């Protein structure tokens, strides 16, 4: 007699097979990145070190910026596309070019760096209180590359920039990093005066923690985000991989914010506009193989980690360190357009770390 499996047994098996859920996008960082950083030996830091030096490169290679599950470190290659992605991209400019600003320099300081008072003149209620480890050589946004490359600014000194003798005004961001304690100090409109330093806002971030700014608080960036984790650095381009999310600006944003942002900077409510903290990704099908190694490092990073809307400014403008060792990237980046990007959202079940 031919043996058979009773139908009542088969049905549950078939039902179980049919009910298997599709594979979910993984929410995680890159273990290889974490292993590489933790295996590197942190050099001794006994004096302030400028970001545009080999000494800084060695320190940065051993500096773990935020835990592996922090939003800046998450791999988003397989995250779902926002249902309104095309309209949001169009609101920024589907035909506008990708660009960059050599703006966000920083300085690395030892753990025992002397702390000083900085007078907070605009946003004291949304600032973290000092004193702060600000060294005399702290760079202001754009120093030194933007000044060295401009013939009209030849002869400008760091002290000139710190005191704004050129009357440039602007955002004047300044970033101080304590790699030993993994602490970050950022300032908006930092300026040296005869009576000491002043700033519009001061924000402190613990790079060992996922803690955010309080809801509704700005930082030195309109979105309430830190600057330093987003900056495209020379050591990364030399290594061939930007292994974190980046920041970029848009002319028009929405009066809303989404994790990990904590603040909006707009009166506009059009749902087709991006919120502060909106995450964009370079599409998988964009061929980056013909770009220079430095630009490939950026573009592959935009595929793997994406970029956050962080402030109002030029559309599609990434932040890069003003490091003279980084070649001019404008012509290559401009080959990418807004239409090469898409807006993504976290997979179902993702619980933001706070």
N, C-alpha and C positions, 0 to 999 in steps of 0.2 A: 504494500500500500504506500502511495506517495505521501510523504509527510508534508505538513503545511503549518504555517503559522497562523493562528486564529486572527481574524480581522480585528478583534478588539485589542490585540497586542500591537498590530501594525499601526493602527490609527494614532495612538499616543506618540509612537516613534516619528511618524510623518509630521504630526503636529509640532513636535519639538523641533524638528529640522526646519520647518517652515517659519517657526517663531524666532529663530536665531537672529539677533539684531545685527544690523550692518556694523562694520568696524567703526569705532569712535575715534575722533581726533584726540591725540594724546596731549595732555597739558603738562609739559615738563621742560626743563632746561636741557642743555647738552652736557652729558656726563664727561665727555672727553675734554671739554673746555674747563670744567671744574677740576678735573684731575691734573691738567696741564698747569693751571694757576697754583694749585695747592702743592704741586711738586717743585715749583720754583722757590728759590731762596730769596727772601726779602733782604736787600742790602741795608746796611746801617744808614740811618738818616740823622745827621748831626747838625745840618744847616739847611736853610730853605733852598730848594732846587727847582729851577724853572722847567716847565713842561717840554721845552724844545731842546733837550740835551740827552746824550746817551745815558747819563746817570738817571734821568727820569724814566727813560725807556725800560731800564732794568727794574726799577721799582714798580712800574705799572704792570710789568709782566707777572709780578708776584702778588698784585693787589686784587683781592676778590671784592668786586663791587656788587654788593647785595647778595642775599642767599640765592641758591639755584632756582627756587620757585618764585622769585620776584618777577613782576611783570616785565621789567627791562630785559630779563634773561630767558624768557619763555620762547620756545620754538613755535612758530605759528604757521608753518608751511602748509599744514592740513586743516587749519581752522576754517569754519564755514564763512562764506561770503555774506556780508550784510545784505538783507533783501532790498535795500534802497541804494546799493553801492553805486550803480551807474549814475544816478541822479546826484549823489553827493560828490562823486568825482567831477561831474559836469559843472557843479557849482564852483569848484575850485578852478577848473579850466582843463578840459580834456585835451586841448591842443596847446596848452602852455608848457614850456620846457621845465624839466627838473633843473635845479640850480643849487648853489651852495654859498654859504657865507663863511669866510675864514674869520670867525669872530671869537669863539670861546676858548681863551687861554686860561691857564691855571698855574698854581704854584704848590709844590709839595713841601710840607713843613715837618720838623721833628716833633716828637710827642711833647717835648718840654718847651715848645715855642712860646715866647712871652705873649701873654694876652693883653689886649688893649681895649679901651672903650671906643665905640663907634656911635656917634650921635645919629639916631634914627629920626628922619625929618618928615616922612610922608605916611608910612604904614607901621607905626610903632605897635599898634594893637594886633597886627597880624605878623609880627616879627618875633623870632626867638631871641631872648635876651642874652647879652654878652656878659663879660668881655670875650673877645674873639682872638684867635691866634693869627693876627694879620701881620705879616712881615713888611718891612720897608720896601721890599722889591716886588710886592704883589702887582701882577700885570692887570691892566684894564682892557676890556674888550677890544680886540683888534691888534693888540701889541704882541709881537713886534712886526709880523709880516706885512700887515696892511700899511704900516708907516715906512718900512724899508723899501717897499715896491712902488711907492708913490713919489715921483721926483719932486713934487711940490712940498712934500713933508720931510725932505732930506734934512737931517740935522735935528729932528725932533727927538727929545730925550724922554725916558720913562717918567721922569719927574714932571715934564711938560704935560704928558698925558694924564698922569695922576691928578694934577691940579687943573686940568682942562684949560690950559693957557690958550689953546686954539679955539676955544668956545664951540666945541663940537656938540656939546650936550649929549643927547642920545641915551641909550639904555645903560651904558657904562657897566656892564656886568663884570663882576670879579669873583673868582673861585679859589678857595683855599682848601687843600686836601691834607688831612693827617693820616697817612697810610698805616702807621703803627697802630693807632687806635681805631682805624677805619671810620673816621668821622669827616664830614663834609660841611664846609661853611661857604655860603653863597650870598652875594650882595648885589643889590640893584642900585644903579647910579652911585657907585662908590666914588668919593672925591676927597682928595687931601686938601686941607685948608691950613691956614696959619695956626688955628686953634686945635687942630687934630683932624681925624677922619670923620666923614659923615656919609650916610647912605639913606636911600629911600626905604629900603626893606632889607632885612637879614633873615636868612633861613638856615637852620641846622638840620642835617640829615645823618642818621646813624646807618652806615653802610653795612652793619651787621644785622639789621632788622628790616622787616617789611612795613614798618610803621609809616603812615602817610601824614600829611598835614591835616589839621582839623577840617572837616567839611565846611566849605565856604571861604577858606583862607587861600589867599594867593601865596606866591613864593617870589623868587626873583624872576620867575616865568609866570605868565598870566594864568596858565593852567594849574598852578600850585605844584608843579613837578620840579624835580632837581634838574640842573643843567649838566653837571659833570658826567653822569652815566650815559648821556646821549651823544657826547662829543666824538667825532671821528678823529682819531689820533694817529700820529706818525708811526708809533710802534705797531699798531694794528695793520696799517697799510703795508709796512715792511714785512710783517708776518704773513700777510695775504688773507686776512679774515677780520672783518668787523663783527664781533660776536656779541652784539647787544642791539636792542632797539635804538633808533635814532630819533631826533626831534626835527620837526619842520614847522613852518609857519604858513598861514593862509591870510588873504586879505579880509575875507568875511567868514566869521564863525557864528555858531548859534548860541543863544542864551541858555546854554546847558553844558554839563560836563558828565563824563563817564569815567569809571575806574580805569587807571589810577589817578586821574585828575581830581582836583578838589575845588576848582574855581572856574567860573566863566568870565568872559570879557566882551560881552556883546549885548545889544538890545534887540537883535534880530531873532525871530522865532520860526523862520522857515525850516521845515523838517528836512529839506534838501541840503541845508548847510551842515558842515561837520561840527560836532561838539568838541569842546576841549577834551583831550584824551582820546579822541577817535583814532583808531589804529588802521593804518593803510599798509598794504603789502604789494611789492612788485610781483606781477603775475608770473606764474611758473613758465609760461610759454615764451617769455621774453628772452631772446638769445643774447647773452652777455659775453660770448666767447671771443668777440673781436675787439673788446675794450682792453685798455692797458691793465696790467696786474693790479695797480692801485684802485682803479675804478671798478674792476671786477670784485675786489674785496668789499667795496661799498655795496654794489648791486646784489651780490650774493647774500650779504647781510640783510638787505631789504627784502629779499625773498624769504629768509629764514626767521628774521626777528621783526621786520617791519619798521614803521616809524609812527610816532605819536604827533597829533596836532597839539602844539605846546604854546603858541602865542599868535597874535595877529601881526602880520608883516608881509613880506613878499610871498606870492604864491609858490608853493613847491620848493621852498628854500631850506636845505639841510644846514646843520651847524657843523663846522669843522674847526679844528684848532688852527690858529694863525701861526703855523709853524713854518719857518722859511725852508725847511727840508721837504715839505710837501709841495709837489709841483702844482702848477695851475691846472685845475680840473674842469674849468667852465665848458670848453668846447666839447669834451666827451660827454659830460653829464647832460648837456642840452640836447643830445640826440634822443634822450628819453622824454616822453610826453606824459601828461596826466593820464591819458588813456591807457598807459602801460601799468597803471595801478588799480587796485581794488580795495574796498573797505572790508575788514573782517570783524567777526564777533567771536567771543569765546565759545567753545563747545558746550553742549548741554551738561549741566552738572558741575561746571567750573565754579568754585567758590573763591572769590578774590581774597588774597592775603592782605591783612591790614595790620 
